[in-house]
Amino acid sequence: MMMGGDMGRMMQMMQGRMAASPGPVGMQHYRRIEGRLAFIRAELRITDAQAAPWNTFADAVRSQTERLGQAAMPTQAPGQPSAAPPTALQQMERRIAALSEQLEAMRAVAAAAGPLYAALSEEQRRTADELMIEHGRGMRMGRMY
């Protein structure tokens, strides 16, 4: 029941880019969350009556985005010599841990999205549903925001 499009792209951003590129470029995706939220709010035309479920949703997105961003930060201090590259098994374990974090974040955001989706008008739901199709296309093409 998750809304999509730019909301979907925002969720993808939370999920993948940081795991792939934890440096400054990857962090930019997390820093852009306020702009994404503003765009989604405008696209959905959130009313004053819908402000409470919207704020709950937006707060969940913010907190989960921050949590994922912190989890994806490199643990090696700048200037320290590089350790040996991780083994294949270590890389798999890291990926499993990252996917678990992403799943937990998605569940938290989805829990907040449910009441928001229920508060939307039919027209707003159609908009959210159309945007979700774009999200699905991006995922099939292997993009993460």
N, C-alpha and C positions, 0 to 999 in steps of 0.2 A: 504494500500500500504506500510505498515510498513515492514521493513526487520526483519529477525528473528534469530533463533538459539541463539548464544551468544548475539546478539543484542536484541533478544526477552527476554533472561534471564536477560539482563541488565535492560530492561524496567520493568520486573517483580520485580527486585530488587528495582527499584525506587518506585514501587507501594506498596509492602506489608511488607517486613520484618521489616521496622522501626516501622510500626504501631503495629506489633505484639511484637517486643522486642526493645524498645527504648534505652536500656542500651548500654554499650560498645560493646557487641557482635553485636547488630543491626547496630551500627555505622560502623563496619568493612565493611559492604556491600557497604556503600557509599564511604569509603576510597579506595576501590578497583576499582573504576570506570576507572581510567587511564589505568590499566592493561586490563580491558575489552575492552576499546576503541582501544587499541593497537592491541589486538587479532582480533577484528572485522576488523580493517583496513587491517591487514595482510591476513586474510581469504578472504576478498573481493578483495585483490590485487589492492588497490586504486592507480591510476596512478597520475602523476603530473597534468595532465589535469583535473582530478577529485578532486584535492586538495581543491578547493574553496567550492564546495558543501559538501565535507567531513568535512571541518573545521566548516562550518555553523552547520552541523548536530552535530558534536562532542561538539561544544560550547553549543548548545541547551541541549544536554544530561547533560553536566556538570552543567549548570546553574539550570536546573530543578532538578537534583539530589541533588544539594546543597540546593535548596529551600525546597524540600521534607524532607531532613535531618534536616534542621532547624525547620521545622514545627512539626517534630516528636519528637523533644527533649523534655524531661520531663520539666514541668514548675515549679515543686517543687525544691527549692534549696536544695543541699545536706546538710544533718544534721538537716533539719527541721523535726519536728514530722509529721508522716503520717496523712493525713486527713482521714476522713471516706471513705470507699470504695465507688466508684461511684454507683449510682443506675442503674438499667437496662436501664431506659430511658436516663440517662446521657451517658451511654456507647453507646447506639444507636446513640445519637446525635454526639458523638465524632467520631464514625465510619462513619457517613454520612459526617462529615466535612473532614475526612481523604480521603474518596472516592472522594469527590469533588476536593480536592487538587490533587489527583492522576489523575483524569480526565483532569484537567487543564494542568498538566504536560505532559500527553500523547498527548494532542492536540498540544502543543507547539513542542514536539519532532517530532510528525507526520508531522507537517507543514515543518519542516526542512528536514525530511526524504524523502519527495516527490521529491524535486529537485535532491537529491542524487540518489535516485532510478532511476530517469529519465536519469541521467548521466552514469549509469552503462551499461556495455556491456551485451549482452544476456547471456554470460557465468556467469558474475558476478551476474546477476539477478537470474539465476538458483541457484547459490550458496546461495544467500540471501533467496530465496524461500524455499530451502531445510532446511536451518537453521530455518526458520519460522515454519516448521512442528515440529521440536523439541520443539519450544516454546509452540505450542499448546498442545503437549503431557504433558509437565510440568504443564500447567494450568489445564488440565483435572485431573491430579493426585493431585491437590491441592497444588502444590509446588509454592513457590515464590522465585525464584533464588536459 
